Amino acid sequence: MELMEAINGRRSIRKYKSDPVPEGDLQAVLDALRRAPSWANTQCWEVVVVKDPKIKSELATALPKGNPALSSMTDAPFVLVLCGKKGVSGYYKGQASTVKGDWLMFDIGIAMQNLCLAAHALGLGTVIIGMFDHKKAEEILGVPENIEVVAMTPLGYPAAEGGTPKRKEFSEFVYYEKYQRKE
Ligand SMILES: Cc1cc2nc3c(=O)[nH]c(=O)nc-3n(C[C@H](O)[C@H](O)[C@H](O)COP(=O)(O)O)c2cc1C
């Protein structure tokens, strides 16, 4: 699939078939993730691949009932949980290099988007899930103190596609030369 087609065509998928995902496709998606850029190539990502229905159901309890992605946690064959190692991205000799502190969220975000685009190119669906009880997810998965869970996504074949949510016009968010609008 051509890149712009993948970028434009990717949608958040919240309904999944239970059909298995070929092992090679799972590896391809993980490979796309690890090719993401990261702060000084620190690659702070860690991924928990969850296939066990019991653990997927447990993880689903970390989502609030109103999260529209709730059923996808148990319907899709896999849930991939993206974690980040703290104090690595954006740090030099143990000190934060910028006022932003830890760039973990940024790096994991890029890695997640690589994963989502690669999955889409393979005909697989994803939906980034950020609205859940992170502490609970960390307990369920046994994630150690120096690592934090950032976001997760189901991975599987789409059963239904949602609509295309509207995007802002350039005029609403692009500024030229300085942060000001031309009258
Ligand atoms: C950081 C982040 C967190 C998100 N969390 C959730 C979530 O908890 N539940 C959900 O259904 N969708 C979640 N989404 C998906 C967005 O709602 C979706 O990307 C947005 O509506 C645009 O739709 P599209 O992905 O189909 O273009 C999240 C997306 C991002 C980037």
The ligand as an ORCA input file, in Angstrom:
! r2SCAN-3c Opt
* xyz 0 1
  C      -3.806      9.108     22.401
  C      -5.123      8.535     21.891
  C      -6.003      7.930     22.770
  C      -7.200      7.384     22.304
  N      -8.014      6.733     23.184
  C      -9.146      6.149     22.722
  C      -9.964      5.390     23.611
  O      -9.678      5.242     24.804
  N     -11.088      4.821     23.089
  C     -11.438      4.924     21.778
  O     -12.461      4.372     21.382
  N     -10.660      5.643     20.908
  C      -9.530      6.245     21.346
  N      -8.720      6.932     20.471
  C      -9.068      6.975     19.030
  C      -9.576      8.359     18.608
  O     -10.878      8.555     19.107
  C      -9.545      8.452     17.075
  O      -8.208      8.332     16.642
  C     -10.118      9.774     16.545
  O     -11.491      9.873     16.854
  C      -9.946      9.926     15.044
  O     -10.508      8.830     14.358
  P      -9.651      7.946     13.330
  O      -8.561      7.270     14.147
  O     -10.603      6.951     12.746
  O      -9.082      8.848     12.316
  C      -7.529      7.475     20.924
  C      -6.621      8.087     20.044
  C      -5.438      8.601     20.505
  C      -4.457      9.203     19.531
*
